[in-house]
Amino acid sequence: MTHVEMLVLVLLVDAALGDPAWLWARIGHPAVWMGRLIAACESRTNHGAGRRAKGLVVVLGLVIGTAILGSLLAWIPDYGLLEVAGGVALMAHRSLLDHMQAVRRACAQGMDAARKAVGMIVGRDVSGLDESGVARAAIESGAENFSDGVVAPAFWFLIFGLPGILVYKLVNTADSMIGHKDARYGAFGWAAARLDDVLNYVPARLSGLLICATGRARAAFDVMKHDADLHASPNAGWPEAAMAGSLDIALGGPRAYGGAVTPLPWMNSFGRRDLTAADIGAAMGRLWRAWAILLLGLVVLVTLGWLTSIA
């Protein structure tokens, strides 16, 4: 199978099955294995002088090792089944929609349940969030993770197959663990954070375009173009601003971390700011449509490939 054909299967199986919790409870998710390896390397090297250089060496070593492992697995003559299985394990579309759905349903059970549910998927302080704040956090998380968990893995799988998606997931996991601007990780995690920015540069913009195509395309594109750079991340603003424009809601804005309010700018500042659980459902619909557009594009590529081979 070609990478395009395998990716079609990956997207379909992931959408149908999601994350099999029973399996990962027994053997551990690949991202958990990566996290343990990253944590072990960090604990042994993140001290003394030259922390930025040490972090760079660790990240490059892990990337090279992961690429070699992925290449060896991809060379196994199994008709691409192992690559498909690896892709499914590292694809997260169904998972991110399930988490958004959990937040939407929790809103009907009261704010304590809603805050607890959204606290599972965001890093901000959720203790003071009302329904609007919970909905905004869930929608922002869904839009960003559509890029990080769906489009970026698909992009790197399409280009490099299993080695590509494994390396991407490793770097993305490293960024989430050590790519923080604090005393412990600021220097050591610099390489992981910068490499994650590079690997997500194209996928984030593709994600924004896919979301724009799901509704209010012109307005969504204008908001994305003008407001994406307002986000603190060089990449997350693209899908989030696109979602804000597509739903005509305001995303971003002030939020609390560790009890301190951070005054962040609004994306689509003239959009509606009073959000409800229904807006989470609307955002989920947009993400399913964006996924379908991505899948349709891949199916067209597969069909063209087949027609070319016949001709």
C-alpha positions as CSV (number, residue, x, y, z in Angstrom):
1,M,0.0,0.0,0.0
2,T,1.1,3.6,-0.6
3,H,1.2,6.1,2.2
4,V,-1.9,7.7,0.9
5,E,-3.9,4.5,0.9
6,M,-2.6,3.6,4.4
7,L,-3.6,7.1,5.7
8,V,-7.1,6.7,4.4
9,L,-7.4,3.5,6.5
10,V,-5.8,5.2,9.5
11,L,-8.3,8.0,9.5
12,L,-11.3,5.6,9.0
13,V,-10.2,3.1,11.7
14,D,-9.4,5.9,14.2
15,A,-12.8,7.6,13.6
16,A,-14.6,4.3,14.1
17,L,-12.7,2.9,17.1
18,G,-10.9,5.8,18.8
19,D,-8.5,4.9,21.6
20,P,-9.1,1.3,22.9
21,A,-8.7,2.0,26.6
22,W,-8.7,-1.7,27.4
23,L,-5.6,-2.2,25.2
24,W,-3.6,0.8,26.4
25,A,-4.4,-0.2,30.1
26,R,-2.6,-3.5,29.4
27,I,0.4,-2.5,27.2
28,G,0.6,1.3,27.6
29,H,0.0,3.9,24.8
30,P,3.0,4.6,22.6
31,A,2.9,8.2,23.7
32,V,3.3,7.0,27.3
33,W,6.4,5.0,26.4
34,M,7.8,8.1,24.7
35,G,7.0,10.2,27.8
36,R,8.8,7.8,30.1
37,L,11.9,7.8,27.8
38,I,11.9,11.6,27.6
39,A,11.5,11.9,31.4
40,A,14.4,9.5,32.0
41,C,16.6,11.4,29.7
42,E,15.7,14.7,31.2
43,S,16.3,13.6,34.8
44,R,19.8,12.4,33.9
45,T,20.9,15.4,31.8
46,N,19.0,18.5,32.9
47,H,21.4,19.8,35.4
48,G,24.7,21.8,35.6
49,A,26.0,24.0,32.8
50,G,25.1,23.8,29.1
51,R,21.5,22.8,29.6
52,R,20.4,24.1,26.2
53,A,23.1,22.1,24.4
54,K,22.2,19.0,26.5
55,G,18.5,19.4,25.6
56,L,19.4,19.7,21.9
57,V,21.6,16.6,22.0
58,V,18.8,14.6,23.8
59,V,16.1,15.7,21.4
60,L,18.2,14.9,18.3
61,G,19.3,11.6,19.7
62,L,15.7,10.6,20.4
63,V,14.6,11.8,17.0
64,I,17.3,9.8,15.2
65,G,16.6,6.7,17.3
66,T,12.8,7.0,16.7
67,A,13.3,7.4,12.9
68,I,15.5,4.3,12.8
69,L,13.0,2.3,14.8
70,G,10.1,3.5,12.6
71,S,12.1,2.7,9.4
72,L,12.9,-0.9,10.6
73,L,9.2,-1.5,11.5
74,A,8.1,-0.1,8.1
75,W,10.4,-2.5,6.3
76,I,8.7,-5.5,7.7
77,P,6.9,-7.3,4.8
78,D,3.4,-7.2,6.2
79,Y,1.6,-5.3,3.4
80,G,1.7,-2.1,5.5
81,L,-0.5,-3.4,8.3
82,L,2.0,-2.4,11.0
83,E,2.3,1.1,9.6
84,V,-1.5,1.4,9.6
85,A,-1.7,0.1,13.2
86,G,1.0,2.6,14.3
87,G,-0.8,5.4,12.5
88,V,-4.1,4.5,14.2
89,A,-2.5,4.4,17.6
90,L,-1.0,7.9,17.1
91,M,-4.1,9.5,15.5
92,A,-6.4,11.4,17.8
93,H,-9.5,12.6,16.0
94,R,-12.0,10.4,17.7
95,S,-10.3,10.9,21.0
96,L,-10.4,14.7,20.9
97,L,-14.1,14.6,19.9
98,D,-14.9,12.2,22.7
99,H,-13.2,14.6,25.2
100,M,-15.2,17.6,23.8
101,Q,-18.4,15.6,24.0
102,A,-17.6,14.7,27.7
103,V,-17.4,18.5,28.4
104,R,-20.6,19.2,26.6
105,R,-22.5,16.6,28.5
106,A,-21.0,17.6,31.8
107,C,-22.3,21.1,31.3
108,A,-25.8,19.7,31.8
109,Q,-24.8,18.2,35.1
110,G,-23.7,21.5,36.7
111,M,-20.6,23.7,36.7
112,D,-18.5,21.5,39.0
113,A,-18.8,18.6,36.6
114,A,-18.2,20.8,33.6
115,R,-15.0,22.3,35.2
116,K,-13.7,18.9,36.1
117,A,-14.3,17.6,32.5
118,V,-12.7,20.6,30.8
119,G,-9.8,20.5,33.3
120,M,-8.9,17.1,31.8
121,I,-8.0,18.7,28.4
122,V,-6.7,22.2,29.2
123,G,-3.8,23.5,31.3
124,R,-5.5,26.8,32.5
125,D,-7.0,27.3,35.9
126,V,-10.6,26.2,35.6
127,S,-11.9,26.8,39.1
128,G,-13.4,30.1,38.3
129,L,-14.9,29.3,34.8
130,D,-18.6,29.8,34.1
131,E,-20.3,27.9,31.3
132,S,-19.0,30.4,28.7
133,G,-15.4,29.9,29.9
134,V,-15.8,26.2,29.9
135,A,-17.2,26.1,26.4
136,R,-14.5,28.5,25.2
137,A,-11.7,26.3,26.7
138,A,-13.2,23.2,25.2
139,I,-13.5,24.7,21.7
140,E,-10.0,26.2,21.8
141,S,-8.6,22.8,22.9
142,G,-10.5,21.0,20.1
143,A,-9.3,23.4,17.4
144,E,-5.7,23.3,18.5
145,N,-5.7,19.5,18.9
146,F,-7.3,19.0,15.5
147,S,-3.9,20.4,14.2
148,D,-1.7,18.6,16.7
149,G,-3.6,15.3,16.9
150,V,-5.0,14.9,13.4
151,V,-3.6,17.1,10.6
152,A,0.0,17.1,11.7
153,P,0.2,13.3,12.3
154,A,-1.5,12.8,8.9
155,F,0.9,15.3,7.2
156,W,4.0,13.6,8.4
157,F,2.6,10.1,7.9
158,L,1.7,11.0,4.3
159,I,5.3,12.2,3.6
160,F,7.4,9.6,5.6
161,G,5.0,6.9,6.7
162,L,5.5,5.3,10.1
163,P,8.9,7.0,10.8
164,G,7.3,10.4,10.1
165,I,4.4,10.1,12.5
166,L,6.5,8.5,15.2
167,V,9.1,11.3,15.1
168,Y,6.3,13.9,15.1
169,K,4.6,12.4,18.1
170,L,7.9,12.1,20.0
171,V,8.7,15.8,19.4
172,N,5.1,16.9,20.3
173,T,5.3,14.8,23.5
174,A,8.7,16.3,24.3
175,D,7.3,19.8,23.8
176,S,4.4,19.2,26.1
177,M,6.7,17.8,28.8
178,I,9.8,19.9,28.7
179,G,9.0,22.8,26.3
180,H,8.1,25.2,29.1
181,K,9.5,28.7,29.7
182,D,10.3,28.2,33.4
183,A,13.4,27.8,35.5
184,R,13.7,24.0,35.1
185,Y,12.9,23.6,31.4
186,G,13.5,27.0,29.8
187,A,17.0,26.2,28.5
188,F,16.8,22.4,28.4
189,G,13.4,22.3,26.6
190,W,14.3,25.0,24.1
191,A,15.2,22.6,21.3
192,A,12.0,20.5,21.8
193,A,9.8,23.6,21.7
194,R,11.5,25.0,18.6
195,L,11.4,21.7,16.7
196,D,7.7,21.3,17.6
197,D,7.1,24.8,16.2
198,V,8.8,23.8,12.9
199,L,7.0,20.5,12.5
200,N,3.6,22.1,13.2
201,Y,4.1,25.1,10.9
202,V,2.5,23.8,7.8
203,P,0.0,21.5,9.5
204,A,-1.4,24.3,11.6
205,R,-2.1,26.4,8.6
206,L,-3.6,23.5,6.7
207,S,-5.8,22.9,9.8
208,G,-7.0,26.5,9.7
209,L,-7.9,26.2,6.0
210,L,-9.8,23.0,6.6
211,I,-11.8,24.6,9.4
212,C,-12.5,27.6,7.2
213,A,-13.9,25.3,4.5
214,T,-16.6,24.0,7.0
215,G,-18.7,27.1,7.1
216,R,-18.6,30.9,6.7
217,A,-15.5,30.3,4.7
218,R,-14.7,33.9,3.7
219,A,-15.3,35.3,7.1
220,A,-13.4,32.5,8.8
221,F,-10.4,33.0,6.5
222,D,-10.4,36.8,7.1
223,V,-10.4,36.2,10.9
224,M,-7.7,33.6,10.6
225,K,-5.5,35.8,8.4
226,H,-5.8,38.8,10.7
227,D,-6.0,37.3,14.2
228,A,-3.9,34.1,14.1
229,D,-0.7,36.0,15.1
230,L,-2.5,37.3,18.2
231,H,-2.1,33.9,19.8
232,A,1.0,33.3,22.0
233,S,1.8,30.2,20.0
234,P,3.1,30.6,16.4
235,N,0.9,27.8,15.3
236,A,-2.2,27.3,17.6
237,G,-3.7,30.6,16.6
238,W,-4.4,29.4,13.0
239,P,-7.0,26.7,13.8
240,E,-8.3,28.6,16.8
241,A,-8.8,31.8,14.8
242,A,-10.4,29.9,12.0
243,M,-12.8,28.2,14.4
244,A,-13.7,31.6,15.9
245,G,-14.5,33.0,12.5
246,S,-16.4,30.0,11.3
247,L,-18.7,30.0,14.3
248,D,-18.6,33.8,14.6
249,I,-17.6,33.6,18.3
250,A,-14.7,35.2,20.2
251,L,-12.0,32.9,21.4
252,G,-8.8,33.6,23.4
253,G,-9.1,36.5,25.9
254,P,-7.9,36.6,29.5
255,R,-7.5,33.3,31.4
256,A,-5.9,32.3,34.7
257,Y,-2.8,30.1,35.2
258,G,-1.7,29.2,38.7
259,G,-4.2,31.8,40.2
260,A,-2.8,34.7,38.1
261,V,-4.9,36.2,35.3
262,T,-3.0,36.5,32.0
263,P,-4.5,39.3,29.8
264,L,-4.4,37.6,26.3
265,P,-6.0,39.2,23.3
266,W,-9.3,38.1,21.7
267,M,-9.5,36.4,18.3
268,N,-12.5,37.6,16.4
269,S,-13.1,40.2,19.1
270,F,-16.4,41.3,17.7
271,G,-17.8,37.8,17.8
272,R,-20.2,36.5,20.4
273,R,-18.6,36.0,23.8
274,D,-21.4,34.4,25.8
275,L,-20.9,30.8,24.8
276,T,-22.9,27.7,25.9
277,A,-22.6,23.9,25.6
278,A,-24.4,24.2,22.3
279,D,-21.3,26.0,20.9
280,I,-19.2,23.0,21.8
281,G,-21.5,20.8,19.8
282,A,-21.3,23.3,16.9
283,A,-17.5,23.2,17.0
284,M,-17.5,19.4,17.1
285,G,-19.6,19.5,13.9
286,R,-17.0,21.8,12.3
287,L,-14.2,19.4,13.2
288,W,-16.1,16.4,11.8
289,R,-16.6,18.3,8.5
290,A,-12.9,19.3,8.4
291,W,-11.9,15.7,8.9
292,A,-14.3,14.6,6.1
293,I,-12.8,17.2,3.8
294,L,-9.3,15.9,4.6
295,L,-10.4,12.3,4.0
296,L,-12.1,13.3,0.7
297,G,-8.9,14.9,-0.5
298,L,-7.0,11.7,0.3
299,V,-9.5,9.5,-1.4
300,V,-9.2,11.7,-4.6
301,L,-5.5,11.2,-4.5
302,V,-5.9,7.4,-4.1
303,T,-8.3,7.4,-7.0
304,L,-6.0,9.4,-9.2
305,G,-3.2,7.0,-8.4
306,W,-5.3,4.0,-9.3
307,L,-6.4,5.6,-12.6
308,T,-2.8,6.5,-13.5
309,S,-1.6,3.0,-12.8
310,I,-4.4,1.6,-15.1
311,A,-3.6,4.0,-17.9
